[in-house]
Structures are given as C-alpha cells and as structure tokens.
Amino acid sequence: MYTASCFCGGIQLKLNCEIPKIFVCHCQQCQKAQGSAFVAIAPIQNKDLEVLQGQELFGEYSSTPNKKRVFCKKCASPIFSARLDLPDVIRLRVGIINEALNADIASHAFTDYKAAWFEILDGHPEFSEAVC
C-alpha cells in the first residue's frame, strides 16, 4: 500500500495495491504534459485508488479524443491519465507516490520520439510504439 499527493498537498491519495512495474513513455505528448523527457507511469485499477482529500481539485484535459489527463487545479501536478475505452484502469504518475517504490521499469515506449538530450542506458526493453 502506498500514499500519493500532488505538489501542494491538496490532493491526497491512498493506493490499495502493489506496483510491480513502471512503464516509461517518451512520446511528445508526455514530454509536453510532464515538462520533461518522459513520463513514468503505473497502470492500476480504479478500485485500488482511494481519494482521501482534494477530489474537488481534480482538473481534466482531453489531449486526444480517447484520453483524459487529470491534474491538480491548484498546483498543476499531473496525477494520472485514463483511456476512455479502458474505464477500469488509470495510469498513475509514479512521481507523486510518497513512499519509496519497490518497482522495476518494465519498458520504454515511443523511443523514436525520445528527447535528443536524454540517453536510455538502463537496458530495459525499448519500443517505438506503445506497450501498455
């Protein structure tokens, strides 16, 4: 079990599941949404995410017709994304988890679009398309 929060602390979450794998996406949408070279996510079931505080601070942006990105309206921290055709799963941004995460990277997706200034050196599988 883990807890998670946004930068300002207005959103407080409890995760009632293990997180064995982290998926890294290097697509340009994720770069823009995170303001970084990639996003690190963990797919989890909606039922395993408990909002302890701050539900009213959840903002949404539909980056594509089938996907929404959820963020804190106060501090703009990315919280998760969700595909509308997979309503039971969210892709939690693992950077918001408060505790040390005992998980390994499963793979890197959209590596053809990775930032030119970032080099992948961890030896995990790399894919030019999505894998999760």
C-alpha positions in Angstrom: 0.0 0.0 0.0 1.2 3.5 -0.9 0.1 7.1 -0.4 0.4 9.8 -3.0 -0.1 13.5 -3.2 0.2 16.5 -5.5 2.9 19.2 -5.1 0.7 21.5 -3.0 -0.7 18.6 -0.9 -4.3 19.5 -1.7 -4.8 16.1 -3.3 -4.1 13.1 -1.0 -4.5 9.5 -2.3 -4.2 6.0 -1.0 -3.2 3.2 -3.3 -4.6 -0.2 -2.2 -2.4 -2.3 -4.5 1.2 -3.3 -5.2 3.0 -1.6 -8.0 5.4 -4.1 -9.5 6.2 -2.4 -12.8 6.8 1.1 -14.1 6.3 2.0 -17.8 8.1 4.9 -19.3 6.7 6.8 -22.2 8.8 9.1 -24.4 6.1 10.4 -26.8 5.9 14.1 -27.4 2.5 14.4 -25.7 4.0 13.0 -22.5 7.1 15.3 -22.8 4.8 18.3 -23.1 2.4 17.2 -20.3 5.3 16.5 -17.9 7.7 19.2 -19.0 10.4 16.6 -19.1 12.0 13.9 -21.3 9.4 11.2 -20.4 6.6 10.2 -18.0 6.9 7.2 -15.6 3.5 5.5 -15.0 2.0 2.6 -13.3 -1.3 1.2 -14.6 -3.6 0.5 -11.7 -7.3 -0.4 -11.3 -9.6 2.4 -10.4 -10.9 0.4 -7.5 -7.4 0.5 -5.9 -7.3 4.3 -5.9 -8.8 6.0 -2.9 -9.2 9.8 -2.8 -8.6 10.8 0.8 -8.7 14.6 0.1 -9.0 17.0 -2.8 -11.5 15.4 -5.2 -12.7 19.0 -6.0 -9.1 19.9 -7.1 -9.1 17.3 -9.9 -8.9 19.1 -13.3 -9.1 17.3 -16.6 -7.7 17.9 -20.1 -8.6 15.7 -23.1 -5.3 15.5 -25.0 -6.9 13.2 -27.6 -10.5 12.1 -28.1 -10.0 8.9 -26.2 -7.7 10.1 -23.3 -8.0 12.4 -20.4 -5.2 13.7 -18.3 -6.0 14.5 -14.7 -4.1 17.2 -12.7 -4.4 19.3 -9.6 -6.2 22.6 -10.4 -4.2 24.4 -7.7 -0.6 23.4 -8.3 -0.9 21.7 -11.8 0.8 18.4 -10.7 -0.1 15.6 -13.1 -1.9 12.9 -11.2 -3.0 10.2 -13.8 -4.2 9.7 -17.3 -7.1 7.4 -18.4 -8.2 6.0 -21.7 -12.0 6.2 -22.1 -12.0 2.7 -23.7 -10.4 1.2 -20.6 -12.6 2.7 -17.9 -11.3 0.4 -15.1 -7.6 1.4 -15.4 -5.7 4.6 -14.7 -2.1 5.4 -15.5 -0.8 6.9 -12.2 2.2 9.2 -12.4 4.6 7.4 -10.1 6.4 10.6 -9.2 3.5 11.6 -6.9 3.9 8.5 -4.7 5.2 9.4 -1.2 6.9 6.2 -0.2 9.9 4.5 -1.8 8.6 2.5 -4.6 10.0 -1.0 -4.9 9.3 -1.5 -8.6 11.3 -2.0 -11.7 11.0 -0.4 -15.1 9.1 -2.8 -17.5 9.8 -0.9 -20.7 10.3 2.3 -22.6 7.6 3.2 -25.2 7.8 5.6 -28.2 11.5 5.7 -28.1 11.7 7.1 -31.7 10.4 10.4 -30.1 12.7 10.5 -27.1 14.3 13.8 -26.2 17.6 14.1 -28.1 19.4 15.2 -24.9 18.3 12.0 -22.9 20.0 8.7 -23.3 18.3 5.4 -22.3 21.0 3.4 -20.5 19.1 1.0 -18.2 18.9 -2.0 -20.6 15.1 -2.4 -20.3 13.1 -3.2 -23.4 12.6 -0.3 -25.8 9.7 0.0 -28.3 9.0 2.6 -31.0 5.2 2.3 -30.2 3.1 1.9 -27.1 3.3 -1.2 -25.0 1.0 -0.7 -22.0 
